[in-house]
Amino acid sequence: MRYFFLPKLFVSRNRNINVTVANPKACDELREWIHQNIPETPETTHVWPHKQEGTTGPTLALENDAAIMAAFRKVFAAHHYDVRPVQGMNEIYVTAVGAKKAMSSDAVFYTPHTDGPYWFLPFGSLYRVLVGVTPNTMVRTQFNLQHETQNQVLDIYKVCGFDYSRELHFIDHVPGETNKERRSLVKLHFVVYPKGWHWYGNLVAGLNQNYNTWARGNFLKTLRPSTVYEKTLAWWIWLTTYFNYLFEENVGWPNLVYILTSYALGPTPFLILTSFRHYGVYMCSFAFRQPDIAHGFLMRDAKLYKTIAMMHMARRLLPIISLPEDLPGILAACGGFAITIAATAQLGFVRTYFGSELGFVQPKWISGFPYSVIPHPMIVGQLLAWSSVLYWFGLRQEKLTNETITLIGAHMTCYVTHMVQEMLTSSY
């Protein structure tokens, strides 16, 4: 239950699996079959292993590989979840030979993407598990919403598994590296669902398999686009992939549902539910560091809800500003925010969002301004900024409503709470 994958309240865990197969012989047999049966082509080759006499046995062996199943069980405990293969989605993938084409369906692999559309299905996940069956030092799989240390160069016998509909990823090339052999993978698929809910597991597997069959057909049609229809389809596949990537990386579909639901509840619930969520992200991530946190999800969610919180404040403050008489208050507030910005610049985004505390980067003593003169300058800067707003627009000008004063006070209270948390629980 530690990795329970209902839409999380605050903390997103890294649910990817990385392991070495326990049965390398199965990989060797598939590698030999590929050498003997798949010619070199300028496009990727896709073979369905359970429809080939020479590949069914090794593929079945990998589906039941002890190391792969043990990796699943580290994430999904056996007494809570069932895990079983979805054979109809499995394929052998062999990379293209030659230069990358300007536009075909193969371009999708180099574009950040999720493989499936069913991010909204609760309680269940469809996993794609990549198994390297040839040596590889050149092609790297990157995960946009994980820290860069989680990227994988999938060598022979190595395994990388991720959520088919929720994990944003793409491939690129490691600078200076080349492969002497075509990169080949087996793409295995597994459905994960609550223990005993077999009907639901069948539903999750069936929906994903039907989508995969439909998408696979469109993909194969556009490997060598020649007609206007095929070229249009290739562009449509790429454009929908690209815009989904932009939205997922910066907002995320679960966050959209949360925001729209909050809005539907009315003005006050919308204000409360979207003004303070980022503090929950900060404090829960800082407090509950294990199992590993998905750092990109953390950064995305924190920045998104901080932006919405600032928009709420701007909507209340901008209409009451009168220039030039309010310029001193504005400058004082900007001075506080400038301290926060300077602190962020000193740390960089990874350390700002607990990269050291979560183990993604080594701890580093920061001695430049403002850390050289102000303790906890990122939070202190925020406190100075909002104190300036309260003093100038509240006490001096008496322009703030009681609701706005309460809102600012709540923000400051959350910052102080998190600062005390850092002071009491930091290990260095």
Secondary structure, DSSP 4 states (H G I P E B T S, - for coil): -TT--SPPSS--B---EEEE-S-HHHHHHHHHHHHHH----SS-EEE-GGGSTTTHHHHHHHHT-HHHHHHHHHHS-TTTEEEEE-GGG-EEEE---SSPPSSSGGGGGGS-B-S-S-TT-SS-EEEEEEEE-S--SSEEEEETTS-GGG-B---TTEEEEEETTT--EEEEE-TT---SS--EEEEEEEEEEETT-HHHHHHHHHHHHHHHHHHHHHHHHTSS--SHHHHHHHHHHHHHHHHHHHHHHHT-HHHHHHHHHHHHT-HHHHHHHHHSHHHHHHHHHHH---SPB-HHHHHHHHHHHHHHHHHHHHHHHGGG--TTTTHHHHHHHHHHHHHHHHHHHHHHHHHHTTTTTTTSS------STTTTTSSSHHHHHHHHHHHHHIIIIIIIS----HHHHHHHHHHHHHHHHHHHHHHHH---
